[in-house]
Amino acid sequence: MAGLDRIDENHLTNWMYDHLRVITVPCDDADTLGRLEEAVLGEMDPVLNLKGMSRTAIRARITELRRRYT
């Protein structure tokens, strides 16, 4: 995808299916969801999450690319 002027949505979708997973976690107390999310993100440190995460070189690059393709 490097050097493209536009995003190939089909290629991106296929990459997401191959590399990303989503699970649901039941929670009776909605107030705890923010703390739960923070704990999970802190443990997993996923590079695509930017909000509330430490600034790294890869996250800076992702921010730059998101601006470019927005």
Order of alpha helices (4+ residues) and beta strands (2+ residues): alpha-alpha-alpha
